[in-house]
Amino acid sequence: MLTTNALLSAATIAACATFTLAMPFAAMIAILAVGGFFRSLQFTAVNALAYAEVPPERMSRATSLASVGQQVSLSTASGSARSGRDDDVVARRNNDHRAGLPGRVRRGRLIAAISR
């Protein structure tokens, strides 16, 4: 179930790449709404799994630990995005539009390795 939902979420994100000026606004809204539903469902299910085997007397600690984990992942993503933006700014200054690419690839591989 989670795998199917993850694939549907990925498909709706990929569908956003098909947006053009000629595409009807209602179609864009529909794709975004369906994608938001599946992503929300995925996050809710994954968060519920975090507490699946936690006994009630330890639920408070589990909630705190899960909250810390979420904040760390958000700050890692934010820092990574900011770093990629800095690479792009330097590349634009040097008129080299490919200069920032190796840094983004390295960060992408690092994030993929950490999330395994």
ChimeraX commands (.cxc) that place a marker at each C-alpha (Angstrom):
marker #1 position 0.00,0.00,0.00 radius 0.5
marker #1 position 2.73,2.48,0.97 radius 0.5
marker #1 position 4.78,1.57,-2.09 radius 0.5
marker #1 position 1.82,2.13,-4.39 radius 0.5
marker #1 position 1.08,5.45,-2.73 radius 0.5
marker #1 position 4.74,6.50,-3.01 radius 0.5
marker #1 position 4.68,5.70,-6.73 radius 0.5
marker #1 position 1.47,7.68,-7.19 radius 0.5
marker #1 position 3.01,10.61,-5.30 radius 0.5
marker #1 position 6.09,10.46,-7.52 radius 0.5
marker #1 position 3.93,10.30,-10.63 radius 0.5
marker #1 position 2.02,13.43,-9.65 radius 0.5
marker #1 position 5.27,15.28,-8.97 radius 0.5
marker #1 position 6.56,14.17,-12.37 radius 0.5
marker #1 position 3.28,15.30,-13.94 radius 0.5
marker #1 position 4.11,18.84,-12.84 radius 0.5
marker #1 position 6.96,18.76,-15.37 radius 0.5
marker #1 position 4.34,18.63,-18.12 radius 0.5
marker #1 position 2.87,22.01,-17.22 radius 0.5
marker #1 position 2.96,24.45,-20.12 radius 0.5
marker #1 position 1.32,27.76,-20.85 radius 0.5
marker #1 position -1.12,25.96,-23.13 radius 0.5
marker #1 position -2.29,23.57,-20.40 radius 0.5
marker #1 position -5.67,24.46,-18.90 radius 0.5
marker #1 position -5.50,25.99,-15.44 radius 0.5
marker #1 position -8.10,23.52,-14.14 radius 0.5
marker #1 position -5.90,20.58,-15.20 radius 0.5
marker #1 position -2.95,22.04,-13.31 radius 0.5
marker #1 position -5.07,22.53,-10.19 radius 0.5
marker #1 position -6.39,18.97,-10.49 radius 0.5
marker #1 position -2.87,17.50,-10.75 radius 0.5
marker #1 position -1.67,19.58,-7.79 radius 0.5
marker #1 position -4.71,18.64,-5.67 radius 0.5
marker #1 position -4.40,14.92,-6.40 radius 0.5
marker #1 position -0.65,15.08,-5.76 radius 0.5
marker #1 position -1.20,16.89,-2.48 radius 0.5
marker #1 position -3.69,14.24,-1.39 radius 0.5
marker #1 position -1.31,11.36,-2.09 radius 0.5
marker #1 position 1.67,13.10,-0.46 radius 0.5
marker #1 position -0.41,13.91,2.62 radius 0.5
marker #1 position -1.57,10.32,2.81 radius 0.5
marker #1 position 2.04,9.12,2.53 radius 0.5
marker #1 position 3.30,11.41,5.30 radius 0.5
marker #1 position 0.42,10.45,7.58 radius 0.5
marker #1 position 0.99,6.73,7.05 radius 0.5
marker #1 position 4.75,6.97,7.57 radius 0.5
marker #1 position 4.29,9.04,10.73 radius 0.5
marker #1 position 1.80,6.48,12.05 radius 0.5
marker #1 position 4.34,3.72,11.44 radius 0.5
marker #1 position 6.82,5.55,13.65 radius 0.5
marker #1 position 4.59,4.80,16.64 radius 0.5
marker #1 position 3.29,1.35,15.61 radius 0.5
marker #1 position 5.22,-0.71,18.16 radius 0.5
marker #1 position 5.66,1.88,20.90 radius 0.5
marker #1 position 4.02,0.96,24.21 radius 0.5
marker #1 position 1.70,3.65,25.64 radius 0.5
marker #1 position 4.01,4.41,28.59 radius 0.5
marker #1 position 6.85,5.36,26.18 radius 0.5
marker #1 position 4.72,7.31,23.71 radius 0.5
marker #1 position 5.84,10.71,25.07 radius 0.5
marker #1 position 9.51,9.92,24.45 radius 0.5
marker #1 position 8.76,8.52,21.00 radius 0.5
marker #1 position 6.85,11.67,20.07 radius 0.5
marker #1 position 9.77,13.86,21.16 radius 0.5
marker #1 position 12.28,11.75,19.24 radius 0.5
marker #1 position 10.15,11.77,16.08 radius 0.5
marker #1 position 9.76,15.56,16.30 radius 0.5
marker #1 position 13.53,16.02,16.60 radius 0.5
marker #1 position 14.06,13.73,13.61 radius 0.5
marker #1 position 11.62,15.74,11.51 radius 0.5
marker #1 position 13.28,19.03,12.42 radius 0.5
marker #1 position 16.75,17.68,11.61 radius 0.5
marker #1 position 15.58,16.41,8.22 radius 0.5
marker #1 position 13.90,19.75,7.43 radius 0.5
marker #1 position 17.00,21.74,8.34 radius 0.5
marker #1 position 19.21,19.38,6.31 radius 0.5
marker #1 position 16.98,19.82,3.28 radius 0.5
marker #1 position 16.84,23.59,3.76 radius 0.5
marker #1 position 20.62,23.84,4.11 radius 0.5
marker #1 position 21.17,21.67,1.06 radius 0.5
marker #1 position 18.77,23.77,-1.03 radius 0.5
marker #1 position 20.46,26.97,0.13 radius 0.5
marker #1 position 23.88,25.58,-0.71 radius 0.5
marker #1 position 22.71,24.66,-4.21 radius 0.5
marker #1 position 21.37,28.17,-4.69 radius 0.5
marker #1 position 24.76,29.61,-3.72 radius 0.5
marker #1 position 26.44,27.40,-6.35 radius 0.5
marker #1 position 24.03,28.73,-8.96 radius 0.5
marker #1 position 24.73,32.37,-8.00 radius 0.5
marker #1 position 28.49,31.82,-8.36 radius 0.5
marker #1 position 27.98,30.03,-11.68 radius 0.5
marker #1 position 25.88,32.91,-13.02 radius 0.5
marker #1 position 28.52,35.43,-11.96 radius 0.5
marker #1 position 31.12,33.46,-13.90 radius 0.5
marker #1 position 28.77,32.94,-16.88 radius 0.5
marker #1 position 29.17,29.18,-16.47 radius 0.5
marker #1 position 25.72,27.63,-16.22 radius 0.5
marker #1 position 27.10,24.14,-15.54 radius 0.5
marker #1 position 29.47,25.06,-12.70 radius 0.5
marker #1 position 26.93,24.43,-9.94 radius 0.5
marker #1 position 25.96,20.99,-11.26 radius 0.5
marker #1 position 28.74,18.87,-9.69 radius 0.5
marker #1 position 27.94,20.29,-6.24 radius 0.5
marker #1 position 24.26,19.48,-6.64 radius 0.5
marker #1 position 25.09,15.95,-7.78 radius 0.5
marker #1 position 27.37,15.41,-4.76 radius 0.5
marker #1 position 24.71,16.73,-2.38 radius 0.5
marker #1 position 22.08,14.54,-4.02 radius 0.5
marker #1 position 24.24,11.45,-3.60 radius 0.5
marker #1 position 24.99,12.38,0.02 radius 0.5
marker #1 position 21.31,12.85,0.86 radius 0.5
marker #1 position 20.45,9.55,-0.88 radius 0.5
marker #1 position 23.16,7.74,1.11 radius 0.5
marker #1 position 22.04,9.24,4.42 radius 0.5
marker #1 position 18.39,8.40,3.85 radius 0.5
marker #1 position 19.04,4.68,3.26 radius 0.5
marker link #1:1,2 radius 0.2
marker link #1:2,3 radius 0.2
marker link #1:3,4 radius 0.2
marker link #1:4,5 radius 0.2
marker link #1:5,6 radius 0.2
marker link #1:6,7 radius 0.2
marker link #1:7,8 radius 0.2
marker link #1:8,9 radius 0.2
marker link #1:9,10 radius 0.2
marker link #1:10,11 radius 0.2
marker link #1:11,12 radius 0.2
marker link #1:12,13 radius 0.2
marker link #1:13,14 radius 0.2
marker link #1:14,15 radius 0.2
marker link #1:15,16 radius 0.2
marker link #1:16,17 radius 0.2
marker link #1:17,18 radius 0.2
marker link #1:18,19 radius 0.2
marker link #1:19,20 radius 0.2
marker link #1:20,21 radius 0.2
marker link #1:21,22 radius 0.2
marker link #1:22,23 radius 0.2
marker link #1:23,24 radius 0.2
marker link #1:24,25 radius 0.2
marker link #1:25,26 radius 0.2
marker link #1:26,27 radius 0.2
marker link #1:27,28 radius 0.2
marker link #1:28,29 radius 0.2
marker link #1:29,30 radius 0.2
marker link #1:30,31 radius 0.2
marker link #1:31,32 radius 0.2
marker link #1:32,33 radius 0.2
marker link #1:33,34 radius 0.2
marker link #1:34,35 radius 0.2
marker link #1:35,36 radius 0.2
marker link #1:36,37 radius 0.2
marker link #1:37,38 radius 0.2
marker link #1:38,39 radius 0.2
marker link #1:39,40 radius 0.2
marker link #1:40,41 radius 0.2
marker link #1:41,42 radius 0.2
marker link #1:42,43 radius 0.2
marker link #1:43,44 radius 0.2
marker link #1:44,45 radius 0.2
marker link #1:45,46 radius 0.2
marker link #1:46,47 radius 0.2
marker link #1:47,48 radius 0.2
marker link #1:48,49 radius 0.2
marker link #1:49,50 radius 0.2
marker link #1:50,51 radius 0.2
marker link #1:51,52 radius 0.2
marker link #1:52,53 radius 0.2
marker link #1:53,54 radius 0.2
marker link #1:54,55 radius 0.2
marker link #1:55,56 radius 0.2
marker link #1:56,57 radius 0.2
marker link #1:57,58 radius 0.2
marker link #1:58,59 radius 0.2
marker link #1:59,60 radius 0.2
marker link #1:60,61 radius 0.2
marker link #1:61,62 radius 0.2
marker link #1:62,63 radius 0.2
marker link #1:63,64 radius 0.2
marker link #1:64,65 radius 0.2
marker link #1:65,66 radius 0.2
marker link #1:66,67 radius 0.2
marker link #1:67,68 radius 0.2
marker link #1:68,69 radius 0.2
marker link #1:69,70 radius 0.2
marker link #1:70,71 radius 0.2
marker link #1:71,72 radius 0.2
marker link #1:72,73 radius 0.2
marker link #1:73,74 radius 0.2
marker link #1:74,75 radius 0.2
marker link #1:75,76 radius 0.2
marker link #1:76,77 radius 0.2
marker link #1:77,78 radius 0.2
marker link #1:78,79 radius 0.2
marker link #1:79,80 radius 0.2
marker link #1:80,81 radius 0.2
marker link #1:81,82 radius 0.2
marker link #1:82,83 radius 0.2
marker link #1:83,84 radius 0.2
marker link #1:84,85 radius 0.2
marker link #1:85,86 radius 0.2
marker link #1:86,87 radius 0.2
marker link #1:87,88 radius 0.2
marker link #1:88,89 radius 0.2
marker link #1:89,90 radius 0.2
marker link #1:90,91 radius 0.2
marker link #1:91,92 radius 0.2
marker link #1:92,93 radius 0.2
marker link #1:93,94 radius 0.2
marker link #1:94,95 radius 0.2
marker link #1:95,96 radius 0.2
marker link #1:96,97 radius 0.2
marker link #1:97,98 radius 0.2
marker link #1:98,99 radius 0.2
marker link #1:99,100 radius 0.2
marker link #1:100,101 radius 0.2
marker link #1:101,102 radius 0.2
marker link #1:102,103 radius 0.2
marker link #1:103,104 radius 0.2
marker link #1:104,105 radius 0.2
marker link #1:105,106 radius 0.2
marker link #1:106,107 radius 0.2
marker link #1:107,108 radius 0.2
marker link #1:108,109 radius 0.2
marker link #1:109,110 radius 0.2
marker link #1:110,111 radius 0.2
marker link #1:111,112 radius 0.2
marker link #1:112,113 radius 0.2
marker link #1:113,114 radius 0.2
marker link #1:114,115 radius 0.2
marker link #1:115,116 radius 0.2
view
